[in-house]
């Protein structure tokens, strides 16, 4: 059975994509900890990030680095935090979280509820950075 992320990759579920190439895609989290919270995933459906082939693993992180740099330019923050949790969706993914204090990386925090307009504004800001 396909993960929700595979359905996003296949266009079955809409997402606010901020970057994409032949192997990876980055999109805004629909339950963000902060504005700009972005997920970076391989298009290949693999549950555990450490199960990716070595080159795929390195290329995923290189893609995430490019996205993080654009995210930092687009969102006011001290730095972009990184987390690999992997319990929510059985598809390898990296969380990129613009942060000004460590508490913003707490996954127990209440998630934001953003409007379509807010997501679109954030999406365009990142794409155009």
Residue pairs with C-beta under 8 A, 6 or more apart in sequence:
2 10
2 45
3 45
3 89
3 90
3 91
4 13
4 89
4 91
5 39
5 41
5 45
5 89
5 91
5 93
6 45
6 91
7 13
8 14
8 15
8 25
8 27
9 25
9 41
9 43
15 27
15 28
15 30
16 27
16 28
16 119
16 120
16 122
16 123
17 25
17 26
17 27
17 123
18 26
18 27
18 28
18 38
18 67
18 70
18 71
18 123
18 126
18 127
19 25
19 26
19 63
19 66
19 67
19 70
19 126
19 127
20 26
21 63
22 43
23 42
23 43
23 44
23 56
23 59
23 60
23 63
24 40
24 41
24 42
24 43
24 59
24 60
24 63
25 40
25 41
25 43
26 38
26 39
26 40
26 41
26 63
26 64
26 67
26 96
27 38
27 39
28 36
28 37
28 38
28 39
28 119
28 122
28 123
29 37
29 38
29 39
29 95
31 111
31 112
32 111
32 112
32 114
33 97
33 104
33 105
33 106
33 107
33 109
33 111
33 112
34 97
34 98
34 99
34 104
34 112
35 75
35 98
35 112
35 114
35 118
35 122
36 71
36 74
36 75
36 77
36 97
36 98
36 122
36 126
37 95
37 96
37 97
37 98
38 67
38 71
38 95
38 96
38 97
38 126
39 93
39 94
39 95
39 96
40 60
40 63
40 64
40 67
40 93
40 94
40 96
41 91
41 92
41 93
41 94
42 52
42 56
42 60
42 92
44 52
44 56
45 91
46 52
46 91
46 92
47 86
47 90
47 91
47 92
48 86
48 92
49 57
49 60
49 84
49 86
49 92
49 93
49 94
50 57
51 92
52 60
52 92
60 92
60 94
61 94
64 82
64 94
64 96
67 96
67 126
68 80
68 82
68 96
70 126
70 127
70 129
71 80
71 96
71 98
71 126
71 129
72 79
72 80
72 98
73 129
74 122
74 125
74 126
74 128
74 129
75 98
75 122
75 125
75 126
76 98
76 100
77 98
77 99
77 100
78 99
78 100
78 101
79 99
80 96
80 97
80 98
80 99
81 95
81 96
81 97
81 98
81 99
81 102
81 104
81 105
82 94
82 95
82 96
82 97
83 94
83 95
83 97
83 105
83 107
84 93
84 94
84 95
85 95
85 107
86 92
86 93
97 104
97 105
98 104
99 105
103 109
114 122
